[in-house]
Amino acid sequence: MLIAKVIGTTVSTIKDETLTGQKLLIVQQADEKGTPFGKPYVAVDTVNAGVGDMVLTAHGSSARQTAITKERPVDAVIMAMIDTLEVDGEVTFQKG
């Protein structure tokens, strides 16, 4: 799992039929304080996340383990929204 921040949305009118109706969000890996870094990527949203949300993502074959993404051609999935990050007893990120 990776910590990521939702930074945008994407629309695809022509895609594999098993992805019809799935929300695709642009995310970027983030550090424990919520600061994004690295190259953005697209992930299937299974938790109704939105731009600005901090999320947990799974990749590769693990991305195809949710009820929504099972047997679908996905490489990244948003499978949790983060409320709080605590590292070494210090809260480094708090939603809100």
N, CA, C and O atoms as a MOPAC input file, in Angstrom:
PM7 MOZYME 1SCF
protein

 N      0.83900 1    -1.17500 1     0.00000 1
 C      0.00000 1     0.00000 1     0.00000 1
 C      0.88500 1     1.24000 1     0.00000 1
 O      1.96500 1     1.26200 1     0.59000 1
 N      0.38900 1     2.27100 1    -0.68300 1
 C      1.07700 1     3.54900 1    -0.71200 1
 C      0.13900 1     4.64800 1    -0.22800 1
 O     -1.06700 1     4.60400 1    -0.46900 1
 N      0.70800 1     5.62900 1     0.45500 1
 C     -0.02800 1     6.84000 1     0.81200 1
 C     -0.02400 1     7.72100 1    -0.42400 1
 O      1.01700 1     7.89500 1    -1.05800 1
 N     -1.18100 1     8.28200 1    -0.77400 1
 C     -1.26300 1     9.13900 1    -1.95400 1
 C     -2.26200 1    10.26000 1    -1.71800 1
 O     -3.10600 1    10.19000 1    -0.82400 1
 N     -2.14600 1    11.29800 1    -2.54400 1
 C     -3.09000 1    12.41100 1    -2.50600 1
 C     -3.80400 1    12.47200 1    -3.84300 1
 O     -3.17400 1    12.37500 1    -4.89600 1
 N     -5.13200 1    12.63600 1    -3.80100 1
 C     -5.91300 1    12.77400 1    -5.02300 1
 C     -5.68600 1    14.19300 1    -5.54700 1
 O     -5.95800 1    15.17400 1    -4.85500 1
 N     -5.18000 1    14.28600 1    -6.79300 1
 C     -4.86000 1    15.60700 1    -7.34600 1
 C     -5.70600 1    15.96000 1    -8.56700 1
 O     -5.59300 1    17.06800 1    -9.09200 1
 N     -6.55100 1    15.03900 1    -9.02700 1
 C     -7.37800 1    15.35600 1   -10.18800 1
 C     -8.27700 1    14.20800 1   -10.58600 1
 O     -8.29700 1    13.15500 1    -9.94900 1
 N     -9.01900 1    14.43600 1   -11.65500 1
 C     -9.92900 1    13.42000 1   -12.18200 1
 C     -9.59600 1    13.16900 1   -13.64300 1
 O     -8.89300 1    13.95600 1   -14.27700 1
 N    -10.10400 1    12.07800 1   -14.16200 1
 C     -9.93000 1    11.79300 1   -15.57800 1
 C    -11.22300 1    11.20100 1   -16.12600 1
 O    -11.96100 1    10.51900 1   -15.41500 1
 N    -11.48100 1    11.47200 1   -17.39200 1
 C    -12.66200 1    10.94500 1   -18.06700 1
 C    -12.19400 1    10.16900 1   -19.28100 1
 O    -11.35600 1    10.64100 1   -20.05000 1
 N    -12.73800 1     8.98000 1   -19.44700 1
 C    -12.39900 1     8.15000 1   -20.59200 1
 C    -13.69700 1     7.57200 1   -21.15000 1
 O    -14.32100 1     6.71700 1   -20.52300 1
 N    -14.09900 1     8.04000 1   -22.32700 1
 C    -15.35700 1     7.56400 1   -22.89300 1
 C    -15.19000 1     6.22200 1   -23.59800 1
 O    -16.14800 1     5.46000 1   -23.72600 1
 N    -13.97500 1     5.93500 1   -24.05400 1
 C    -13.70300 1     4.64900 1   -24.69200 1
 C    -12.71200 1     3.89800 1   -23.81500 1
 O    -11.57600 1     4.33200 1   -23.62900 1
 N    -13.15900 1     2.76500 1   -23.27700 1
 C    -12.30700 1     1.97400 1   -22.37800 1
 C    -12.81000 1     0.53700 1   -22.35900 1
 O    -13.85600 1     0.22800 1   -22.92900 1
 N    -12.06800 1    -0.32600 1   -21.70800 1
 C    -12.49600 1    -1.70800 1   -21.54200 1
 C    -13.88500 1    -1.70500 1   -20.91300 1
 O    -14.13700 1    -0.96800 1   -19.96000 1
 N    -14.77600 1    -2.52000 1   -21.43900 1
 C    -16.17600 1    -2.50800 1   -20.97100 1
 C    -16.31400 1    -2.83200 1   -19.48900 1
 O    -17.29500 1    -2.42100 1   -18.87000 1
 N    -15.36500 1    -3.55300 1   -18.90100 1
 C    -15.46400 1    -3.87100 1   -17.47200 1
 C    -15.17200 1    -2.66100 1   -16.58100 1
 O    -15.38800 1    -2.71200 1   -15.37000 1
 N    -14.68200 1    -1.57500 1   -17.18300 1
 C    -14.41400 1    -0.35700 1   -16.41500 1
 C    -15.52000 1     0.68400 1   -16.55000 1
 O    -15.44400 1     1.75400 1   -15.94600 1
 N    -16.54500 1     0.37500 1   -17.33700 1
 C    -17.65900 1     1.30400 1   -17.50300 1
 C    -18.29100 1     1.59400 1   -16.14400 1
 O    -18.59200 1     0.68000 1   -15.37700 1
 N    -18.48600 1     2.87900 1   -15.86000 1
 C    -19.10300 1     3.29100 1   -14.60100 1
 C    -18.12700 1     3.46200 1   -13.45200 1
 O    -18.52800 1     3.87800 1   -12.36500 1
 N    -16.85900 1     3.15200 1   -13.66300 1
 C    -15.87300 1     3.29200 1   -12.59200 1
 C    -15.26100 1     4.69300 1   -12.60100 1
 O    -14.91000 1     5.21300 1   -13.65900 1
 N    -15.13300 1     5.29600 1   -11.42700 1
 C    -14.51700 1     6.61700 1   -11.30900 1
 C    -13.00300 1     6.45200 1   -11.31900 1
 O    -12.44500 1     5.65300 1   -10.56600 1
 N    -12.34400 1     7.22600 1   -12.19100 1
 C    -10.89600 1     7.18200 1   -12.31700 1
 C    -10.31900 1     8.50000 1   -11.80900 1
 O    -10.66600 1     9.56800 1   -12.31300 1
 N     -9.44300 1     8.42300 1   -10.81700 1
 C     -8.85700 1     9.61700 1   -10.22200 1
 C     -7.35000 1     9.65300 1   -10.45400 1
 O     -6.69500 1     8.61500 1   -10.55200 1
 N     -6.81900 1    10.85900 1   -10.53800 1
 C     -5.38100 1    11.03100 1   -10.67200 1
 C     -4.82700 1    11.23100 1    -9.26800 1
 O     -5.26300 1    12.11800 1    -8.53400 1
 N     -3.86500 1    10.40000 1    -8.90800 1
 C     -3.27100 1    10.45300 1    -7.57600 1
 C     -1.75900 1    10.58500 1    -7.69800 1
 O     -1.17100 1    10.29300 1    -8.74000 1
 N     -1.15000 1    11.03100 1    -6.60700 1
 C      0.29800 1    11.17600 1    -6.56100 1
 C      0.75900 1    10.68600 1    -5.19600 1
 O      0.18200 1    11.05600 1    -4.17400 1
 N      1.78700 1     9.86300 1    -5.17700 1
 C      2.30400 1     9.35600 1    -3.91000 1
 C      2.63200 1    10.52700 1    -2.99700 1
 O      3.05400 1    11.58400 1    -3.46500 1
 N      2.43700 1    10.34100 1    -1.68600 1
 C      2.67100 1    11.40400 1    -0.71000 1
 C      3.48400 1    10.86900 1     0.45700 1
 O      3.50200 1     9.66800 1     0.72600 1
 N      4.16400 1    11.79400 1     1.15200 1
 C      4.91000 1    11.39900 1     2.34400 1
 C      3.97400 1    11.37800 1     3.55200 1
 O      2.77200 1    11.60600 1     3.42200 1
 N      4.54000 1    11.10200 1     4.72500 1
 C      3.72300 1    10.96500 1     5.92900 1
 C      3.08900 1    12.26600 1     6.39300 1
 O      2.23100 1    12.25300 1     7.27500 1
 N      3.49900 1    13.39400 1     5.81200 1
 C      2.88600 1    14.67900 1     6.14400 1
 C      1.84000 1    15.09000 1     5.11100 1
 O      1.19000 1    16.12600 1     5.25000 1
 N      1.68600 1    14.26900 1     4.08000 1
 C      0.69500 1    14.55700 1     3.05400 1
 C      1.22000 1    15.35100 1     1.88300 1
 O      0.44400 1    15.80600 1     1.04400 1
 N      2.53300 1    15.52400 1     1.81300 1
 C      3.13900 1    16.27300 1     0.71500 1
 C      3.36200 1    15.34600 1    -0.47700 1
 O      4.09600 1    14.36300 1    -0.36700 1
 N      2.72700 1    15.65500 1    -1.63000 1
 C      2.86800 1    14.78700 1    -2.80000 1
 C      4.25800 1    14.88500 1    -3.42500 1
 O      4.92000 1    15.92000 1    -3.35200 1
 N      4.68000 1    13.78400 1    -4.04000 1
 C      5.93500 1    13.75100 1    -4.77900 1
 C      5.82800 1    12.68600 1    -5.85900 1
 O      4.91900 1    11.85700 1    -5.83200 1
 N      6.73800 1    12.70800 1    -6.79000 1
 C      6.76500 1    11.67200 1    -7.82100 1
 C      5.77600 1    11.91000 1    -8.93800 1
 O      5.13200 1    12.95500 1    -9.02300 1
 N      5.67600 1    10.91500 1    -9.78500 1
 C      4.87200 1    10.98600 1   -10.99000 1
 C      3.40600 1    10.63400 1   -10.69600 1
 O      3.14100 1     9.62200 1   -10.04800 1
 N      2.46000 1    11.44400 1   -11.15600 1
 C      1.03300 1    11.13100 1   -10.96300 1
 C      0.63700 1     9.85800 1   -11.73100 1
 O      1.25900 1     9.50900 1   -12.73500 1
 N     -0.39100 1     9.18600 1   -11.24900 1
 C     -0.91900 1     7.99800 1   -11.91300 1
 C     -2.42700 1     7.94400 1   -11.70700 1
 O     -2.97700 1     8.65400 1   -10.86600 1
 N     -3.08200 1     7.09900 1   -12.48200 1
 C     -4.53900 1     6.95800 1   -12.41400 1
 C     -4.88700 1     5.71900 1   -11.59800 1
 O     -4.26300 1     4.66800 1   -11.74700 1
 N     -5.88900 1     5.85600 1   -10.73600 1
 C     -6.35100 1     4.73300 1    -9.92000 1
 C     -7.87500 1     4.67800 1    -9.95200 1
 O     -8.54700 1     5.70700 1   -10.00900 1
 N     -8.40200 1     3.46700 1    -9.91600 1
 C     -9.84600 1     3.26600 1    -9.81200 1
 C    -10.25900 1     3.57200 1    -8.36800 1
 O     -9.65500 1     3.06700 1    -7.42200 1
 N    -11.28400 1     4.39600 1    -8.21100 1
 C    -11.75700 1     4.80000 1    -6.88900 1
 C    -12.84600 1     3.85400 1    -6.41100 1
 O    -13.88100 1     3.71500 1    -7.06400 1
 N    -12.61900 1     3.19800 1    -5.26700 1
 C    -13.64300 1     2.30600 1    -4.71000 1
 C    -14.28300 1     2.86900 1    -3.44600 1
 O    -15.14600 1     2.22500 1    -2.85000 1
 N    -13.86200 1     4.08500 1    -3.02500 1
 C    -14.33200 1     4.62500 1    -1.74300 1
 C    -14.94000 1     6.01800 1    -1.85800 1
 O    -15.15700 1     6.68100 1    -0.84400 1
 N    -15.21700 1     6.47000 1    -3.07500 1
 C    -15.80700 1     7.78400 1    -3.31700 1
 C    -14.92400 1     8.92800 1    -2.81000 1
 O    -15.40200 1     9.86300 1    -2.16800 1
 N    -13.63700 1     8.83400 1    -3.11100 1
 C    -12.68400 1     9.88800 1    -2.75500 1
 C    -12.86100 1    11.07600 1    -3.69100 1
 O    -13.54300 1    10.98500 1    -4.71200 1
 N    -12.23900 1    12.18500 1    -3.32800 1
 C    -12.30200 1    13.38200 1    -4.16000 1
 C    -10.97400 1    14.11100 1    -4.15500 1
 O    -10.06500 1    13.76600 1    -3.40100 1
 N    -10.87200 1    15.11600 1    -5.00000 1
 C     -9.64600 1    15.90000 1    -5.09200 1
 C     -9.31000 1    16.48200 1    -3.71800 1
 O    -10.16900 1    17.04800 1    -3.04200 1
 N     -8.05900 1    16.33300 1    -3.32400 1
 C     -7.59100 1    16.82000 1    -2.03000 1
 C     -7.54700 1    15.76500 1    -0.94900 1
 O     -6.87200 1    15.95300 1     0.06300 1
 N     -8.25200 1    14.65600 1    -1.13500 1
 C     -8.26000 1    13.59300 1    -0.12400 1
 C     -6.93300 1    12.84400 1    -0.10100 1
 O     -6.28500 1    12.65600 1    -1.13000 1
 N     -6.54600 1    12.42100 1     1.10300 1
 C     -5.41100 1    11.51600 1     1.27800 1
 C     -5.98100 1    10.10300 1     1.30600 1
 O     -6.97700 1     9.83400 1     1.97800 1
 N     -5.33100 1     9.20300 1     0.56200 1
 C     -5.86500 1     7.86200 1     0.39100 1
 C     -4.75800 1     6.81400 1     0.49000 1
 O     -3.57100 1     7.13900 1     0.47600 1
 N     -5.17100 1     5.55800 1     0.59100 1
 C     -4.26100 1     4.42900 1     0.47000 1
 C     -4.53800 1     3.75700 1    -0.85800 1
 O     -5.69200 1     3.54500 1    -1.22900 1
 N     -3.47200 1     3.42300 1    -1.57500 1
 C     -3.62500 1     2.76100 1    -2.86300 1
 C     -2.91200 1     1.41700 1    -2.85500 1
 O     -1.92600 1     1.22900 1    -2.14200 1
 N     -3.41400 1     0.49800 1    -3.64300 1
 C     -2.75900 1    -0.79300 1    -3.86800 1
 C     -2.44400 1    -0.89000 1    -5.35600 1
 O     -3.11000 1    -0.27200 1    -6.18500 1
 N     -1.42600 1    -1.66900 1    -5.68000 1
 C     -0.93000 1    -1.71200 1    -7.05500 1
 C     -0.70200 1    -3.14400 1    -7.53100 1
 O     -0.59400 1    -4.07600 1    -6.73500 1
 N     -0.63300 1    -3.28800 1    -8.85000 1
 C     -0.38500 1    -4.59900 1    -9.43900 1
 C     -1.51300 1    -5.56800 1    -9.16000 1
 O     -2.68400 1    -5.18900 1    -9.16400 1
 N     -1.15800 1    -6.82100 1    -8.91900 1
 C     -2.19900 1    -7.83300 1    -8.69400 1
 C     -3.02900 1    -7.53000 1    -7.45100 1
 O     -4.18900 1    -7.93400 1    -7.37700 1
 N     -2.46400 1    -6.83400 1    -6.48200 1
 C     -3.22500 1    -6.45100 1    -5.28300 1
 C     -4.34900 1    -5.48800 1    -5.61600 1
 O     -5.36200 1    -5.46000 1    -4.91800 1
 N     -4.19000 1    -4.69900 1    -6.67000 1
 C     -5.22900 1    -3.74900 1    -7.07800 1
 C     -6.47500 1    -4.46500 1    -7.59000 1
 O     -7.54800 1    -3.86600 1    -7.66500 1
 N     -6.34200 1    -5.72500 1    -7.93600 1
 C     -7.47700 1    -6.49100 1    -8.45600 1
 C     -8.11100 1    -7.37300 1    -7.38100 1
 O     -8.77000 1    -8.36300 1    -7.70000 1
 N     -7.91700 1    -7.02200 1    -6.12000 1
 C     -8.44500 1    -7.83100 1    -5.03100 1
 C     -9.69200 1    -7.24200 1    -4.38200 1
 O    -10.26700 1    -7.87800 1    -3.49800 1
 N    -10.13400 1    -6.04600 1    -4.78700 1
 C    -11.35400 1    -5.48500 1    -4.20000 1
 C    -12.56500 1    -6.04400 1    -4.93600 1
 O    -12.43600 1    -6.57800 1    -6.03800 1
 N    -13.72400 1    -5.92300 1    -4.33500 1
 C    -14.95300 1    -6.40700 1    -4.97900 1
 C    -15.21500 1    -5.67200 1    -6.29000 1
 O    -15.74300 1    -6.26200 1    -7.23300 1
 N    -14.85600 1    -4.40100 1    -6.35900 1
 C    -15.11400 1    -3.59600 1    -7.55100 1
 C    -14.10800 1    -3.87700 1    -8.66800 1
 O    -14.46100 1    -3.81200 1    -9.84500 1
 N    -12.86800 1    -4.18700 1    -8.31200 1
 C    -11.82500 1    -4.33800 1    -9.34000 1
 C    -11.48400 1    -5.78000 1    -9.68700 1
 O    -10.65800 1    -6.02200 1   -10.56700 1
 N    -12.09400 1    -6.72300 1    -9.02500 1
 C    -11.80700 1    -8.14500 1    -9.29300 1
 C    -12.06500 1    -8.46800 1   -10.76800 1
 O    -13.10400 1    -8.11400 1   -11.32600 1
 N    -11.09500 1    -9.14800 1   -11.37900 1
 C    -11.20200 1    -9.58100 1   -12.78200 1
 C    -11.24600 1    -8.40800 1   -13.76600 1
 O    -11.74800 1    -8.55700 1   -14.88000 1
 N    -10.72800 1    -7.24800 1   -13.36400 1
 C    -10.72400 1    -6.07700 1   -14.25400 1
 C     -9.27600 1    -5.65100 1   -14.52100 1
 O     -8.39900 1    -5.88300 1   -13.68900 1
 N     -9.02700 1    -5.03300 1   -15.67100 1
 C     -7.66500 1    -4.66100 1   -16.04500 1
 C     -7.20200 1    -3.36700 1   -15.36500 1
 O     -7.09600 1    -2.32100 1   -16.00500 1
 N     -6.92900 1    -3.45700 1   -14.05600 1
 C     -6.47900 1    -2.27500 1   -13.31700 1
 C     -5.11800 1    -2.54100 1   -12.68700 1
 O     -4.79300 1    -3.67000 1   -12.31900 1
 N     -4.33600 1    -1.48100 1   -12.57200 1
 C     -3.01700 1    -1.58600 1   -11.97200 1
 C     -2.92000 1    -0.80300 1   -10.67200 1
 O     -1.97900 1    -0.99700 1    -9.90200 1
 N     -3.88900 1     0.08800 1   -10.41500 1
 C     -3.89600 1     0.86400 1    -9.16800 1
 C     -5.33500 1     1.08200 1    -8.72500 1
 O     -6.22200 1     1.32600 1    -9.54300 1
 N     -5.55200 1     0.98900 1    -7.41800 1
 C     -6.88600 1     1.16800 1    -6.85700 1
 C     -6.79100 1     1.98200 1    -5.57100 1
 O     -5.86400 1     1.81300 1    -4.78000 1
 N     -7.76200 1     2.86200 1    -5.37900 1
 C     -7.90900 1     3.56400 1    -4.10200 1
 C     -8.84800 1     2.70800 1    -3.26800 1
 O    -10.01300 1     2.53200 1    -3.62300 1
 N     -8.34200 1     2.17300 1    -2.15400 1
 C     -9.17500 1     1.27800 1    -1.36100 1
 C     -9.40000 1     1.74600 1     0.06100 1
 O    -10.01800 1     1.03800 1     0.85500 1
 N     -8.89100 1     2.96800 1     0.40500 1
 C     -9.15000 1     3.52900 1     1.73200 1
 C     -8.89000 1     5.03100 1     1.70800 1
 O     -8.02100 1     5.51200 1     0.98000 1
 N     -9.66000 1     5.76800 1     2.51900 1
 C     -9.39500 1     7.20300 1     2.71500 1
 C     -8.74200 1     7.35800 1     4.08200 1
 O     -9.13400 1     6.70400 1     5.04900 1
 N     -7.74800 1     8.22400 1     4.14900 1
 C     -6.99700 1     8.42500 1     5.39000 1
 C     -7.61600 1     9.56200 1     6.18900 1
 O     -7.85400 1    10.64900 1     5.66400 1
 N     -7.87600 1     9.29400 1     7.47600 1
 C     -8.35400 1    10.32900 1     8.39300 1
 C     -7.18300 1    10.94200 1     9.15600 1
 O     -7.10100 1    12.16000 1     9.31200 1
 N     -6.27300 1    10.08000 1     9.63300 1
 C     -5.14400 1    10.53000 1    10.43700 1
 C     -3.91700 1     9.68500 1    10.12300 1
 O     -4.01500 1     8.47300 1     9.93100 1
 N     -2.76500 1    10.33900 1    10.07500 1
 C     -1.48300 1     9.63900 1    10.01100 1
 C     -0.71600 1     9.98800 1    11.27500 1
 O     -0.56800 1    11.16200 1    11.61400 1
 N     -0.22800 1     8.96700 1    11.97500 1
 C      0.56400 1     9.18000 1    13.17800 1
 C      1.86800 1     8.41800 1    13.02200 1
 O      1.85900 1     7.21500 1    12.75900 1
 N      2.99000 1     9.11100 1    13.18400 1
 C      4.30700 1     8.50600 1    13.03700 1
 C      5.10300 1     8.78300 1    14.31300 1
 O      5.25100 1     9.93700 1    14.71300 1
 N      5.61100 1     7.73500 1    14.94900 1
 C      6.39400 1     7.86700 1    16.18300 1
 C      5.67500 1     8.70300 1    17.23600 1
 O      6.29100 1     9.52300 1    17.91700 1
 N      4.37100 1     8.48900 1    17.36500 1
 C      3.58000 1     9.17800 1    18.37900 1
 C      3.17300 1    10.60100 1    18.02100 1
 O      2.51000 1    11.27300 1    18.81000 1
 N      3.56700 1    11.06500 1    16.83500 1
 C      3.21400 1    12.42600 1    16.41100 1
 C      2.23400 1    12.35700 1    15.25200 1
 O      2.46800 1    11.64900 1    14.27300 1
 N      1.13200 1    13.09600 1    15.36500 1
 C      0.17200 1    13.17500 1    14.27000 1
 C      0.78700 1    14.04900 1    13.18200 1
 O      1.06100 1    15.22900 1    13.40000 1
 N      1.00100 1    13.45400 1    12.00300 1
 C      1.64300 1    14.17100 1    10.90500 1
 C      0.63800 1    14.64400 1     9.86100 1
 O      0.93200 1    15.53400 1     9.06200 1
 N     -0.55600 1    14.03900 1     9.87300 1
 C     -1.62400 1    14.45500 1     8.98400 1
 C     -2.95200 1    14.23200 1     9.67200 1
 O     -3.17100 1    13.19000 1    10.29000 1
 N     -3.84200 1    15.20900 1     9.56700 1
 C     -5.19800 1    15.09200 1    10.11200 1
 C     -6.15900 1    15.62400 1     9.08000 1
 O     -6.02700 1    16.76500 1     8.63700 1
 N     -7.13500 1    14.80700 1     8.68500 1
 C     -8.13900 1    15.24400 1     7.71300 1
 C     -8.95600 1    16.38500 1     8.30100 1
 O     -9.28900 1    16.39600 1     9.48600 1
 N     -9.26500 1    17.33600 1     7.44400 1
 C    -10.17100 1    18.34900 1     7.92900 1
 C     -9.66100 1    19.71500 1     7.77100 1
 O    -10.33600 1    20.67400 1     8.14500 1

